[in-house]
Amino acid sequence: MPLRPHQQTGANEAYVNPGYMLAHDMGTGKTYTGIHILNHFDARKVLILAPKTVCSIWKPEFIKWSVIKYDVHVFDKKGVAKKAKDIKKVLKLHNDKSHTAIVINYDSAWRAPLGPVYNDKNRIIDAGILMSTEWDYVIADEVHRIKGPGSKVSWFLKRLGQKSKRRLGLTGTPMPHSPLDIYAQYRFLNPDIFGTSFVNFKKRYAVLGGYENKQVIGWQNMAELNKKFYSIAHLVKSDDVLNLPKRTSIKRSCHLSPSAMKIYNALNNEFISEIGDGDTISVDMALTKMLRLAQITGGYAEIDDDDKKERNGKIIDNSKIDAVKDILQDLPKDEPVVIVTRFTNEIDRIQKLCESKAVDRTTSILKGGIDEHRDWKACKTNVLIAQIQCAREGIDLTRSRYCIWYSVGYSLGDFEQMIKREHRDGQLRKVFNYFLVSEGTVDNLIMLGLKHKKNVVSYVQQSIKDFTKLGMTKLTSTGKPKQ
């Protein structure tokens, strides 16, 4: 199939840049473009790194799109030592006439003996099988996964980039949280663009202030960063290149029971007090408080037991569960539905509801350690309960047109990726997103932060500070404060 205009433009740029990023939105065909680029260069020895849930899509994509016949080996299961042993066997069979593609997940790639082997003094004594191989092309799928410059996988990709002739990054969200996210990705693709010092990069483009002058309070030199970013990147938004059906968002208001609201308010007042006192609360502390508040809005509370010095969880409310029940009962039984959530306890409760006599639906689960997405896609079940952290990348949910958001995370990047799993190329029907919002809670602020494309944690924290200055401690249904 010929490339679409936006794919051809990205491919043409990749031809002339040894390190390049296709920042193409979800559903715009960046996997096919990447395979086309490999065919163009007749790349014989290819390494593809991807999140674990994405690895399995590459083999069928090669079969479907590649003009050249590749021996594609996917290593997304088993232990690291076994993977290293099997990869050595594959590379040993490779010759000048063969085309080999090895697909492996990020979490395994940097670990010994795949990645570098360290001694007791934390010095590299062996490069590992992946860095000891000279690759014709290294593709980092969902390359924003290496955005943390100090993470082990990011350091590994930095070194791996030096061992490959060409590098390609694929992502729909190159800056999921802030402009700082781009540094580590470009350090892998082309370190000449932003240099090899994150400290200098941060000083150049971030304005620091706040607690101990270490918090990012603004941005500077954005025109320069923008120019450098586009020097080796092609950015495409799905709305600009795809003729997709409309997408409708529907808010379903939920109300915590008086007893649940009492528990919520106790924790919320503590949070407000800590923030209202000044800048003493750290981002990590704020995130923990918000996490527990969000759990309560879903009907689950973690209660501290001071005597046993442990935390016990219990179900305290069913308002969101009842909302899911109402929506499912209103939809045809054979209509496939995706339910998005964050917490494991929510998944268990939703599954129990779906399989009850009142709803009577078959379910598949997609969460850490369990991936039944294929069963759902094969129409063996009609409800997919998906944890956003596992379902945000690399999967096609166009079978469904209905998505129920039981809970929403704080990551704008995760949210934008997940919401396009259904609304992407291949979707032929109008898409409906139901957002369950517990009124008068942090749910309102989270939704406002995502709507305005803000950093949610900072947005909520700053909003509470602004409210407390006015003597306001509660939120209306629109997220606005009241006495």
Helices and strands as residue ranges (DSSP letters): H 5-16, E 19-24, H 30-41, E 45-50, H 52-55, H 58-65, E 71-75, H 80-93, E 100-105, H 106-109, E 117-118, E 124-126, E 135-141, G 143-146, H 152-161, E 164-170, G 179-181, H 182-189, H 198-205, E 206-209, G 211-213, E 215-219, H 222-231, E 233-236, H 238-241, E 247-254, H 258-276, H 283-297, E 300-305, E 310-315, H 319-330, E 337-341, H 344-354, E 363-367, E 370-371, H 373-377, E 383-387, H 388-391, E 402-405, H 412-418, E 431-438, H 442-451, H 456-469, E 474-475, E 481-482
